[in-house]
Amino acid sequence: MSKKVLSVILVFALVLCISACKKSESTPYKCTTCSNTPKAAAANDHAATGIYKGVVVGSSGIITFDLFNTTSTMTAVMILDSQAVNLTSTSTYVQGQPISAVFTGTMNGSPVTINFSCDAYGGNISVTASITGHPGAIILVMKELSTALIQCFQGSISGSSSSYNGVFNLVLNTSTGTWGGEYNIPITGPSTTGGASTSSGVNCTGCLGAPSSNINGTLSGDYVSGTWNDGMGDTGMWSGTRTL
């Protein structure tokens, strides 16, 4: 093979490589297992029944509640530290009324109990958990509508010292422009926060205690990242990828 032909081949290969790299860099991360359309039935949009999705900290996880969405049962699936936990409830429900249900299951042979309640329209949601091996775990969920997809992100948070290194998970409803977050760091333990969202990112002011504290993040596909400031001199970074 002549040097000229070899040079042409090498140049062509280099161009292909550069093109592929640029395409990879410019393509936002995409969760291939996540649904891009709501699973909630329209009949449940203004009722306690339906689909609720959320995140767990005190480790890191996600959870989905199916409350008579298209069936006559109430079930939930929690994925905590990559382990799936199936939960069921025998609690009763009267149509048009609030829901108060106890979900039970097992994880590593130990009991898991999750208490769920909401008003007759799916608001005022309260979720508490008792998970063996995960004391203090907290759960934050949002109601999904047939017109409003709920997205859940799992990630991490870091700061100026190891006291700020931990878990940061986020629930996002882009249709209503709201988000809720949970973080678990050594200096505070499991805590919740939240704010406003747009199609390009999330933000809040005063959401970390001090009036001047803030969290800001940018969305790129199914990846979100940003900064935080506690308003008292400590700052840091956070990021997460969509897992539900």
N, C-alpha and C positions, 0 to 999 in steps of 0.2 A: 504494500500500500504506500502510495507516494506521500511525502510530507504535506503536500498541499491538500490532498483529500483528508488526511488525518486532522489537519488544522481546521478544516471546514466542519468535520464531525465533532471535534471538541468544542468549537464555538457554538454549534447548534445545540449540543448537550448542555452547555452553560446557559444558553438563552432559555431552554426548557426548564432548567433548574431554578433560575431566577424567577421565571413566570410562575412556577408552581409555588415557590416560597412566598411570593407576593400575594398570590391567591389565598394561601393558607393564613397569612397574617391578616388579610382583610376580611376573612370569613368569620363572623361571630360564632362563639360556642353555641351549640344546639343540643338540648337534651332529647335524645332519640327515644326515650321511654316515656316522656311526658305528653299528656294530652294537650292539644291546642284548641280544643272546643270544650265547653262546659258539659259535665255529665249530669248536672241538675235538671230535673224535669220542670217544665214551665208551670205545671200545676202546683208546684211547691214554692214558687217565687215569693209568695206572701203568706207562707205558713211556717210552722215550726219544723215540719218535715223537710227532707231534701238532703243535700250534700254539704258537708262542712269539711274544710281542709285546714291543716295547720302544721306547726312545728313544735318540737320538743327540745328543751335544754335541761341539763343536769346529766349529761352526755350529749348526744346530738341525734335528732331524729325527725321524722315526719309522721303525720297521722291523717287518716280520712275516715269520717263518720258517714255512714249511709243510713239515714233515718227514714224508713218507709219511702225512699225516693221513687222506686218503681216496683218494689216488692212489699210484702207484709211483715218484714223483719227489720230489726235495728242491729247493725253490725258496725265494726270498726276494724281498721288495719293500721297498726303502728309499726314503723320500721325504725328501730332504735339501735344505733351502732351497727348498722347493716343487717340486723336480725329482725325478721318479720314476726309480728305477734298478732294473731287473730283474736278479736274480742267480740263477744256477743252480749245481748241484753234481753232479759225476760220482763223488763219493765213495761207497763201498759201505757197506752196513749189514747186520748180522746180527741177526735178530730176538732180542729178549731181552738184547741187549748194549748197551753205551754207544754214543753217536754221536760221531764226530769227522769233521767235514766242512769242506771249503774251498769257499766260494762266490765266484764271479767274475762280473764284469759291467763295464760302462763308463759313465763319466759325463763328458760334454763331450769325448768321444773319448779319455779317459784311463782306465787300468785301475782297477778297484775290487776289492779282495780282502778277504773277511771269513772269519775262522776261527771255527767254532762247535764247541763240545763240551759234552757233558753225560753224566751217568751213566745207567745202565740204566733209571732211574725218572724221568728228567727233572730231576734235581737237580744241584747242583754245576755250574751253568752258567758257561761262560767264553766270552766273545766278544771278539775283537780285530779291528781294522780297519786297512787301509791304503788311504786315499782320497786320490788326487792333489789337491792344493789345499786339503786339510783335515788338515794334520799334527797328530798328537796327539788325533784324534777318538776318543772312547770310546763304547761301546754298553752299555746295561743292559737286559736282557730278563727276563721272567717266563714261566713255562709256563702256558698257559691249559688249564683242565679243562672237561669238558662241563658241570660244575656251578659253574664259577668264571670269570666274565668278567674279562678283563684290560682295563683302560682306560688310555690314554696321554694325557698333557697336555703341551702346549708353552706356555712362557711366559717371563717375565723376572724378574730380581731386581735390586734397587737398595738402596743404603745411604747412609751418611753422606758418602761421597765417590765419585768416578767409578771408583775402584778396585774398587768393589763392584757396578758396573752391568754386567749381562750376561744370559746365558741361564739359565733354570731349567726343566728338564723333569722330568716325574714319571710313574712307572708305578704303577698302583694295582690291588690285588686286594682288593676289599671283602669277598669271601667268606672269606678267611683273615685279614683284619685287618692286612695288611702293605702297605707302600709303599716304593718305591725312588726316589731322586732323583738327578739329575745337574745340576751347575751349572758354568758356565764364566765366570769373572770374571777381570779382569786381575791381581788380586793373588795368585791361586792357579793359574789355568789350569783345565782340565777336572778335575772331582772328583766323587766319588759320596758319597751319604749315604742314609739311610732310617730308617724307624721304624714305628710302629703306626698303624692307621687304624680309623675307625668309619664308620657310615653318614653322619655329619655332618661329618667332617673328618679331618685327619692331624696327627700330632705326633711329636716325638722329643726326647729329652734327652741331652746329651753327644754329639750327632751332628755337631758342627762343631769337634771337637777338645777344647775345654775341658769339664770335667765339668758346668759350669753352663750350657753353650750349649744352645740349643733352636731348633726350628722348629715353628711351629704354623700350621694352616690350616683354613679352613672351606669345606665343599663346598656349592654351590648349583646343583643341576642338573649341567651339564657344565662348570661354572666353579669354580675353587678359588683362594683367595687367603689370605694370612696375613702373619705377621711372622717375623723371625729375629733371634737374638741370639747373638753368638759367645762370650759369657761373659767377654769382655775389654774391654768398653766400646763395641763397635761393634754397631749394630742396623740393621734395614732392613725392607723390604717385598718381597713376591713374589706372583706370580699366574700363572695359566695357564688355557687353555681346552682341552677335550678335542678331539683330532684323530684318535684311533683307538680 
